Each structure stands twice: as structure tokens, then as C-alpha cells.
Amino acid sequence: MSGSILVVEDEPKLSSLLADYLNASGFDPHCLHDGADVLPWVKEHKPDLILLDLMLPGRDGLDVCKEIRSFSRVPVIMITARVEEIDRILGLEIGADDYICKPFSPREVVARVKAVLRRTRDGQTIEDHELLLDEHRYRATLRGHDLDLTAVEFRLLQLLTGNAGRIFGRQQLMDRIYPDERYVSDRTIDSHIKKLRRKIEAVAPGAKLIHSVYGVGYKFESDRT
């Protein structure tokens, strides 16, 4: 397993030790020691996972995690020396994927990193719009918000995002999302598309991800240049 890991820890010796273990396991680690430096770095470099200490100079780890969740679904593992903070971390639902209490074994940290990455990589992430599809739970989130899709809407979105830029006609979409070959009107697809757009717009106003191609069908395409 590989990937870029951001280690945010104000103890240089500990962050260096974690970086050594991550590097030995095939990861590409980068260390920061001040909470104020995290958000600009994440936006520029887009790491695959963040190890984020709770108590940091410059900016508190909880605040950093909450703001990261406003624009990214990158996995975050919180690190804390204060066991009594764990309930608070989870209770606030700040969006952390896991937590580790100090003192810990660096090998345990690497194992947690691998486990979280395996779990999150089961879905499909569209980085430009922070869209995460979890095919095991038929759950789609956009910018951290659950789209609350039906099974058919999820299959439709999964097909379109998995073939970004490709135009699908209504019959092609019906054949793919209704494998039991039931009879449905081609206008049913239009209805599903309309509902999908409405749900996307509700959590991300202005995001136009599903495009109509006049006389042909639909496609998923980023509206960003």
C-alpha cells in the first residue's frame, strides 16, 4: 500500500519517528508542527491521509479537522494524549475517521493508517468535488453531506461518475441500472436525473456535475476549469 501521509505533530522527535515508520512501509510522509500551516498545505498537496494531533500550537486540531471537512473528505486520524477528550472528539462528529491515544506504538499507527485507507478506498472519490461513493452501503456523500440517494439513484450516479465524460443514452442507462430487464419508460431516467441534480444542488449550490447532451443523453463532467 502507498500514498502521501501528512503528519501533524508538534513533537519533532515523534513526528520524525512516525515518518520513518511510514516511509519504511511504502508511504510518502510529510511533517508539519503548527496547526496554522495545515489547511494551506492540504489544499495545495491533497494528501491521501492526515495524522492530526489534537493539541497543536497555532490552531487546535479539532478546529483544523472541522475546517478540512468543509472542503475535503481526506481520511483523518486524530492523535491525543488526553484520553478524556475521546468522547468529545467523537461526540462533536467533526469528521475524523479514527483516533489513537498516546503513548502508542509506531507500528500500531502504521496499521491504523493502512486500515483506514483500505476502508476509504473501497469507495470511489472524485477529488474535484469531494464526492465519495461507498458501494457497500449504497451511500454517497458530497462535501461531507449525505446525498440520501435511493438504490437506483446511487447506481445511476456510480455509472456516470465511473465513466466521466462519456455520454449515455437513456436506453443505455436503463439497461445498466435495471439489470432485471423490467419495463420502464425512458422518461423514468429523466426523473432520476432531475432528483439527483436536486439533491446535489441542495448540498453544493452551483455544482453542475450531470450534464444533458441534447438529443443524446447524459454525462458526468466537472464544471471546473
Secondary structure, DSSP 8 states (H G I E B T S, - for coil): --EEEEEE-S-HHHHHHHHHHHHHTTEEEEEE--GGGHHHHHHHH--SEEEEESS-SSS-HHHHHHHHTTT----EEEEES-GGGHHHHHHTT---SEEEESS--HHHHHHHHHHHHHHHHTSEEEGGGTEEEETTTTEEEETTEE----HHHHHHHHHHHTTTT--EEHHHHHHHH-TT-----HHHHHHHHHHHHHHHHHHSTT---EEEETTTEEEE-----
